[in-house]
Amino acid sequence: MNETIWNPVRLAPGDTRSWKLGPMEILVRRARREWRIGHRYELSESSARRVVSGELIEFLPEITWARWPTSEEGQVVLTPLMPDRPLVVRPDAPITLSPGGSVDFFIGVPAWVSVSEASASGQYLVEVPSRPLSDTWFGELDEGVLCYSSITSARRFLDELDERPNRIVCKLEVRNDNDQPLLIERVCLHIEQLDVFIGDRFLWAPEGRIVYRGINQASQIIFTRTPPNLDNAGRKIGGRPGPQRRGFLARSIASAGEVFQ
């Protein structure tokens, strides 16, 4: 995993630099006592694996620039985050768990990327999804939650996931504690506050478990403090500020008839 994209970069007055992470490009310009930041996407297979770390560019693209006044020195840092809403993901094919059964999934979550001033007192500037996602609704119409819809499927094995620099891998165990078989067609991941770690090939989230109790009951959701023992992952490089919810109850498993979009 190329981690130089997460290192601080200094911009002299008048400099414009470009960071590319898969389909996303973030551009930062150092103007007179202010930052100007814009972003754009290239949704093609050729751009899916690109990583560019603060490349100096000469010609400004025609994009919308947001502006922030600043008195700081010209140094910014990018940080990977989990999405700011839950993510609904499907297995690559529906799968049924017998009572007491469990299954592991590996899920590629598109990262959000924040831009901040790199000093200890520097201000947070903006965050951008590394890929635009569509909205979806999970749960009943009067009790559900607005989520993002994943563009990739949950996979049974890590080697089935394509390597993408903008994806954060979440290993998730689903366990059926109900006395009836459980058909898994969609899973709602409540991952907004999780930390992000770096491995040799992937970015990683802490390992998670969902314990399904029944169709009208909330599932138990548990996340560890660390990623799984895979890919030499272990060093924290991102995550949203504030406490992380590591154990809570929420609706998380559904068949087609239980989810409204």
GIGI-V895470 format. One record per pair of residues at least 12 apart in sequence whose C-alpha atoms are under 6 Angstrom apart, sorted by sequence separation. I is the first residue (numbers start at 1). J is the second residue. D is the distance in Angstrom with one decimal. If there is no record, write none. Layout:
{{I:J:D} {I:J:D}}
This chain:
{{16:28:5.6} {26:38:6.0} {27:39:5.9} {114:126:5.6} {135:147:5.9} {136:148:5.6} {209:221:5.8} {16:29:4.1} {26:39:4.4} {114:127:3.9} {135:148:4.7} {136:149:5.7} {209:222:5.2} {15:29:5.7} {25:39:5.5} {113:127:5.3} {134:148:5.8} {135:149:5.8} {208:222:5.7} {15:30:5.5} {25:40:5.4} {113:128:5.2} {134:149:5.6} {208:223:4.3} {14:30:5.4} {112:128:5.5} {207:223:5.7} {13:30:5.2} {14:31:5.5} {24:41:4.7} {112:129:4.2} {207:224:5.6} {13:31:5.7} {23:41:5.3} {112:130:5.5} {206:224:5.6} {23:42:4.9} {111:130:5.6} {206:225:5.9} {23:43:5.4} {206:226:4.7} {207:227:5.2} {206:227:4.0} {207:228:5.6} {205:227:5.6} {223:246:4.7} {23:47:5.5} {222:246:5.3} {22:47:5.6} {23:48:5.5} {222:247:4.4} {22:48:4.3} {38:64:6.0} {221:247:5.6} {22:49:5.0} {38:65:4.7} {221:248:5.4} {22:50:4.9} {37:65:5.3} {221:249:5.9} {21:50:5.9} {36:65:5.8} {37:66:5.3} {82:111:5.5} {83:112:5.6} {220:249:4.7} {21:51:4.9} {36:66:5.5} {81:111:5.7} {82:112:5.8} {219:249:5.4} {20:51:5.2} {36:67:4.6} {81:112:4.9} {200:231:5.5} {218:249:5.5} {219:250:5.4} {20:52:4.7} {35:67:5.6} {80:112:5.9} {81:113:5.8} {199:231:5.3} {218:250:4.8} {219:251:5.6} {19:52:5.1} {35:68:5.1} {80:113:4.7} {199:232:5.1} {218:251:4.7} {19:53:5.0} {34:68:5.4} {79:113:5.5} {199:233:3.8} {19:54:4.9} {34:69:4.1} {79:114:5.2} {168:203:4.6} {169:204:4.7} {170:205:5.1} {174:209:5.8} {177:212:5.6} {178:213:4.9} {198:233:5.3} {18:54:4.9} {33:69:5.9} {34:70:5.0} {78:114:5.5} {168:204:5.0} {171:207:5.3} {172:208:4.7} {173:209:4.6} {174:210:4.8} {175:211:4.8} {176:212:5.0} {177:213:5.2} {178:214:5.6} {17:54:5.1} {18:55:5.0} {33:70:5.3} {78:115:4.8} {172:209:5.5} {197:234:5.9} {198:235:5.8} {17:55:5.1} {33:71:6.0} {77:115:5.9} {197:235:5.3} {17:56:4.4} {77:116:5.6} {197:236:4.2} {16:56:5.9} {17:57:5.7} {76:116:5.6} {196:236:5.8} {197:237:5.4} {16:57:5.8} {76:117:4.4} {77:118:5.3} {196:237:5.9} {75:117:5.9} {76:118:4.8} {196:238:4.7} {75:118:5.5} {195:238:5.8} {196:239:5.3} {195:239:4.1} {194:239:6.0} {107:154:4.7} {193:240:5.7} {5:53:4.4} {106:154:5.7} {105:154:5.8} {106:155:5.1} {105:155:5.3} {105:156:4.7} {193:244:5.3} {106:158:5.9} {111:166:5.6} {110:166:5.9} {111:167:5.6} {110:167:4.6} {109:167:5.1} {108:167:5.4} {109:168:4.9} {87:147:5.5} {108:168:5.6} {86:147:5.0} {87:148:4.8} {88:149:5.0} {89:150:5.2} {92:153:5.0} {108:169:4.7} {85:147:5.6} {87:149:5.9} {88:150:5.9} {91:153:5.2} {92:154:6.0} {107:169:5.5} {11:74:5.0} {90:153:5.3} {91:154:4.5} {107:170:5.2} {10:74:5.4} {11:75:5.9} {90:154:5.9} {106:170:5.8} {188:252:4.6} {10:75:4.1} {106:171:4.6} {187:252:5.5} {9:75:5.4} {105:171:5.8} {187:253:4.8} {9:76:5.6} {105:172:5.2} {8:76:5.6} {104:172:5.6} {186:254:5.4} {8:77:4.4} {104:173:4.3} {103:173:5.6} {185:255:5.0} {103:174:5.4} {6:78:5.3} {102:174:5.4} {102:175:4.1} {101:175:5.9} {101:176:5.5} {100:176:5.2} {99:176:5.6} {100:177:5.3} {99:178:5.8} {99:179:5.1} {99:180:5.6} {99:181:5.5} {98:181:4.6} {97:181:5.6} {97:182:5.0} {96:182:5.3} {96:183:4.3} {95:183:5.8} {95:184:5.4} {94:184:5.6} {94:185:4.9} {90:185:5.8} {90:186:4.6} {89:186:5.7} {89:187:5.4} {88:187:5.6} {88:188:4.4} {87:188:5.7} {87:189:5.1} {86:189:5.4} {86:190:4.7} {24:130:5.1} {85:192:5.9} {84:192:5.2} {83:192:5.5} {82:192:5.3} {49:164:5.5} {139:259:5.1} {138:259:5.3} {137:260:5.6} {137:261:4.8} {136:261:5.1} {22:166:5.6} {21:166:5.7} {81:238:5.8} {80:238:5.1} {81:239:4.7} {79:238:5.5} {1:200:5.1} {1:201:4.6} {1:202:6.0}}
